[in-house]
Amino acid sequence: MKKISILVPCFNEEENVVPMTEALTRMLHRDLAAYDYEIVFIDNHSTDRTRLLLQEICALDKRIKAIFNCRNFGQFNSPYYGMLQCSGDCVIVICADFQDPVELIPQFVSEWEKGYKIVCGIKSSSRENKIMRFLRTCYYKIIRKMSSTEQIEHFTGFGLYDRSFIEVLRELRDPTPFLRGIVAELGPERKEIPYEQPKRRAGKTHNNFYTLYDAAMLSFTSYTKIGLRIASFLGMIVGALSGLIGLVYLILKLCNWDHFPMGTAPILIGMFFLGAVQLFFIGFLGEYILNINTRVMNRPLVIEEKRINFDEIEKENQNGNHTSVQ
C-alpha cells in the first residue's frame, strides 16, 4: 500500500490547526481510502496555543505527527526541512490557513498515479487584496523575464512531490532553499493545476513587506544575474555621459561662452542622482553577498525543540541527525 505524507507548515495558527486536521482526515478517509497516510505539522515557533493544540491532536491519532522548531527559521527553511522528514511515497505541502484547497489533493494524487513526479497548484485567481495580487503578478513577471531558469508564475509551493524528487532535495544541502525556484530548475516534468485561492479561514496573514521583500531578494539573488549586469552597463553609460558633458562644458569654458551660465544646480542634481544610483546597486550587490555568506556558513536548516509520534526507526531512516540535512 502506497503511503501519502501531507505536510502542514504552521505559525500561530491556533484557529486553523484543528479544522485543518479534521478536513484532511475526512478527505483521506473518503477519497483516498486505498492509501496509508501521515499528516505532519511543522511549527515554526508559534507563540499562541498552536503547539498545545497540536499535542492534543497527536495524542488522539498516531498518524498525525508534529515537529516543533526551537525558534522561527523563516518561511522557506521550515517547510523545506519538513518535507525531508516525511516518510511517504509522495509529499503534499499545504498551508494551514485553508488558502490551499484541501479538495485538490485527490486530483494531485490522481495525476501522480498517471506518472507525474510533481503536481503544482497554480493560483489562476485569488480573493486576496487586489493590490497585493497585482504586486505579486508584477513580481512573477519580472523574475520570469530576468531569470535564466523559467520560473513558475503564481506557484507558492502548494503541490505534490514524488519521493524521488524529495531525495533530490535532500542531496542539495542548500541552507537557504527557495523551493519554487528549485522545482522550476531541477524538477522533472510537472502537471500544473489551476485553482482560485480563497481568503484565510481565520487569523491574520503573517506576510508583510519584510517577508515579501525577503522572498523577492532570495529569488533574485539565487536565479538572476541581470541585476549586476544592469549595474555594470548603467555604470558605463553614466560614465560615458558624464565624460561627454564634461567635454562640452570644457569647450564652452575655453570659448568663453559666458552667456551659457551653467551654475551649481545641474552639478548638485547630477551628484545626488549618481549617489542614489550607487547606493541602490551597492545594496543590491549586498543582497548577493548576503546570499553567498549564508550558503558558505552552511548552517542547519532547522533546529528542533521537540517531535511527536516519530519513532526512533523513522528518525534513523530519515537522516540520522534531525538537526540538519545529512
C-alpha positions in Angstrom: 0.0 0.0 0.0 1.4 3.4 -1.0 1.8 6.0 1.7 0.9 9.7 1.3 2.6 12.3 3.5 0.8 15.6 4.0 3.0 18.4 5.4 1.3 21.3 7.0 3.7 24.2 7.9 2.2 26.5 10.6 3.0 29.6 12.6 0.4 31.0 15.1 -2.5 29.1 13.6 -4.4 28.2 16.7 -7.7 28.9 14.9 -6.9 26.6 12.0 -4.9 23.6 13.0 -7.8 21.6 14.4 -10.2 22.3 11.5 -7.3 21.6 9.0 -6.7 18.2 10.7 -10.4 17.4 10.5 -10.6 18.4 6.9 -7.6 16.4 5.9 -8.6 13.2 7.8 -12.1 13.4 6.4 -10.8 13.8 2.9 -8.3 11.0 3.2 -10.8 8.5 4.6 -13.4 9.5 2.0 -11.4 10.0 -1.2 -8.0 8.2 -0.6 -9.0 5.2 1.5 -6.8 2.9 -0.6 -3.6 4.7 0.7 -1.8 4.7 4.0 -1.1 8.3 5.2 0.6 10.5 7.7 -0.1 14.2 8.5 3.0 16.1 9.6 2.7 19.5 11.2 5.9 21.6 11.4 5.5 24.5 13.8 7.8 27.5 13.3 7.9 28.5 16.9 4.4 29.7 17.4 3.7 32.0 20.3 -0.1 31.2 20.7 -1.9 28.0 21.5 -0.9 26.2 18.3 1.6 23.9 20.0 -0.8 22.9 22.8 -3.5 22.0 20.3 -1.0 20.0 18.1 0.0 18.0 21.2 -3.7 17.2 21.8 -4.2 16.3 18.2 -1.2 14.0 18.1 -2.3 12.3 21.3 -5.5 11.2 19.6 -4.0 9.8 16.4 -0.5 8.4 16.0 -0.6 9.0 12.2 -0.6 12.7 13.0 2.9 14.0 13.8 4.4 17.2 14.8 7.8 18.9 14.7 8.4 22.0 17.0 11.2 24.3 15.9 13.3 25.8 18.7 12.8 29.2 17.0 11.4 30.7 13.8 13.7 29.7 10.9 11.8 31.6 8.2 9.1 30.9 5.7 11.4 28.8 3.4 13.6 26.7 5.6 10.8 25.2 7.8 8.6 23.7 5.1 11.7 22.5 3.1 13.0 20.8 6.2 9.6 19.3 7.0 9.5 17.7 3.5 12.7 15.9 4.2 11.2 14.4 7.4 8.2 12.8 5.7 8.3 9.1 5.0 5.6 8.7 2.4 5.9 7.7 -1.3 4.9 11.3 -2.1 4.7 14.5 0.0 1.9 17.0 -0.3 2.6 20.5 1.0 -0.5 22.6 2.1 -0.8 25.7 4.2 -2.7 25.6 7.5 -4.8 28.7 6.7 -7.1 27.0 4.1 -5.9 29.2 1.3 -4.7 26.0 -0.3 -7.9 24.0 -1.1 -7.9 20.6 0.6 -10.3 19.4 -2.2 -7.4 19.5 -4.8 -5.4 16.8 -3.0 -7.2 13.8 -4.6 -6.7 15.4 -8.0 -3.0 15.8 -7.2 -2.8 12.1 -6.3 -4.6 11.1 -9.5 -2.1 13.0 -11.6 0.7 11.4 -9.6 -0.6 8.0 -10.4 -0.5 8.9 -14.1 3.2 9.3 -13.8 3.8 13.0 -12.9 6.5 13.3 -10.3 5.5 16.9 -9.4 2.0 18.3 -9.4 1.7 22.0 -8.8 -1.2 24.1 -7.7 -1.2 27.4 -9.6 -3.3 30.4 -8.4 -5.2 31.4 -11.5 -7.2 33.9 -9.4 -7.4 35.0 -5.8 -9.8 36.5 -3.4 -6.9 38.3 -1.6 -6.4 42.1 -1.7 -6.4 43.2 -5.4 -3.4 45.5 -4.9 -1.4 42.6 -3.3 -2.5 40.4 -6.2 -1.3 43.0 -8.7 2.1 43.4 -7.0 2.6 39.6 -6.9 1.8 39.4 -10.6 4.3 42.1 -11.4 6.9 40.3 -9.3 6.4 37.0 -11.0 6.5 38.7 -14.5 9.8 40.4 -13.6 11.5 37.4 -12.1 10.4 35.3 -15.0 11.9 37.8 -17.5 15.1 38.2 -15.6 15.9 34.6 -14.6 17.8 32.2 -16.8 15.5 29.5 -15.4 11.9 29.7 -16.4 10.1 30.5 -13.1 6.5 29.3 -12.4 4.1 32.1 -12.0 1.7 32.2 -9.0 3.2 29.0 -7.5 3.5 29.1 -3.8 4.8 25.6 -3.1 1.3 24.0 -2.8 1.5 20.7 -4.6 2.6 17.1 -4.6 6.2 15.9 -4.8 7.3 12.3 -5.5 9.8 10.6 -3.2 12.4 10.7 -6.0 12.3 14.5 -6.0 12.4 14.6 -2.2 15.7 12.7 -2.5 16.9 15.3 -4.9 16.1 18.0 -2.3 18.0 16.0 0.3 21.1 15.9 -1.8 21.2 19.6 -2.5 22.2 20.5 1.1 21.1 24.1 0.4 21.0 26.2 3.7 18.8 28.8 2.0 16.4 26.8 -0.2 13.9 28.5 -2.5 11.6 25.6 -3.3 9.7 27.4 -6.1 13.0 28.1 -8.0 14.3 24.5 -7.3 11.1 23.0 -8.8 11.5 25.1 -11.9 15.2 24.4 -12.2 15.6 20.8 -11.2 12.2 19.3 -11.2 11.1 16.7 -13.7 8.0 17.1 -15.9 5.2 18.6 -13.8 1.5 18.9 -14.0 0.0 22.3 -13.2 -3.5 22.5 -11.8 -5.1 26.0 -11.6 -7.3 27.0 -8.7 -8.8 30.1 -7.2 -7.2 31.0 -3.9 -9.8 31.6 -1.2 -9.4 34.0 1.7 -7.9 32.8 5.0 -10.4 30.8 7.1 -9.3 32.6 10.3 -6.5 34.6 11.8 -4.2 37.1 10.2 -1.7 36.7 7.4 1.9 36.5 8.5 3.2 38.0 5.3 4.3 41.6 5.5 6.6 43.9 3.5 9.7 42.4 5.0 8.8 38.7 4.3 7.7 39.6 0.8 10.9 41.5 0.2 12.9 38.7 1.6 11.3 36.2 -0.8 11.9 38.5 -3.7 15.6 39.1 -2.9 16.1 35.3 -2.4 14.7 34.6 -5.8 16.6 37.4 -7.5 20.0 36.6 -5.9 19.5 32.8 -6.5 18.3 32.8 -10.1 19.2 36.0 -11.8 22.4 37.8 -12.9 20.7 40.7 -14.7 20.8 43.0 -11.7 24.6 43.0 -11.6 24.7 43.3 -15.4 22.4 46.3 -15.3 24.7 47.9 -12.7 27.7 47.4 -14.9 26.1 48.6 -18.1 24.5 51.6 -16.3 27.8 52.5 -14.8 29.4 52.5 -18.2 26.6 54.6 -19.8 26.6 57.1 -17.0 30.4 57.3 -17.1 30.3 57.9 -20.8 27.6 60.6 -20.5 29.5 62.3 -17.7 32.7 62.4 -19.8 30.7 63.8 -22.7 29.1 66.5 -20.6 32.4 67.4 -19.0 34.0 67.7 -22.5 31.1 70.0 -23.7 31.5 72.1 -20.5 35.2 72.4 -21.1 34.7 73.6 -24.7 32.2 76.2 -23.6 34.6 77.5 -21.0 37.5 77.6 -23.4 35.4 79.5 -25.9 34.4 82.0 -23.1 30.7 81.4 -23.9 29.7 83.2 -20.7 26.1 83.7 -22.0 25.6 80.0 -21.3 25.9 80.0 -17.5 25.9 76.5 -16.0 25.5 77.3 -12.3 25.8 74.8 -9.5 22.3 73.3 -9.7 23.0 70.8 -12.5 26.1 69.7 -10.7 24.3 69.1 -7.4 21.4 67.3 -9.2 23.9 65.1 -11.0 25.7 64.3 -7.8 22.5 63.3 -6.0 21.4 61.2 -8.9 24.7 59.4 -9.2 24.8 58.9 -5.4 21.3 57.4 -5.4 22.2 55.0 -8.2 25.4 54.0 -6.4 23.6 53.3 -3.1 20.9 51.3 -4.9 23.3 49.0 -6.6 25.6 48.7 -3.5 22.6 47.5 -1.6 21.7 45.1 -4.4 25.2 43.8 -4.5 25.0 43.4 -0.7 22.0 41.1 -1.2 24.1 38.8 -3.4 26.9 38.8 -0.9 24.5 38.1 2.0 23.2 35.1 0.0 26.7 33.8 -0.6 27.6 34.3 3.0 24.6 32.3 4.2 25.5 29.4 1.9 29.2 29.5 2.9 28.3 29.3 6.6 26.1 26.2 5.8 24.1 26.3 9.0 21.3 23.7 9.6 18.0 24.4 8.0 16.2 23.9 11.3 17.0 23.0 14.9 14.2 21.0 16.5 12.9 21.5 20.0 10.6 18.5 20.0 9.0 16.0 17.7 5.8 13.9 18.4 4.9 10.5 17.1 8.1 10.0 15.2 9.6 6.7 16.4 13.3 6.0 16.5 13.4 3.8 13.4 11.9 6.6 11.4 14.5 9.1 12.7 17.3 6.8 11.7 15.8 6.2 8.3 15.1 9.9 7.6 18.6 11.5 8.1 20.5 10.2 11.1 20.7 13.6 12.8 17.5 15.5 12.7 19.0 18.9 13.4 20.4 19.3 9.9 20.2 17.9 6.4 22.6 15.0 6.1 
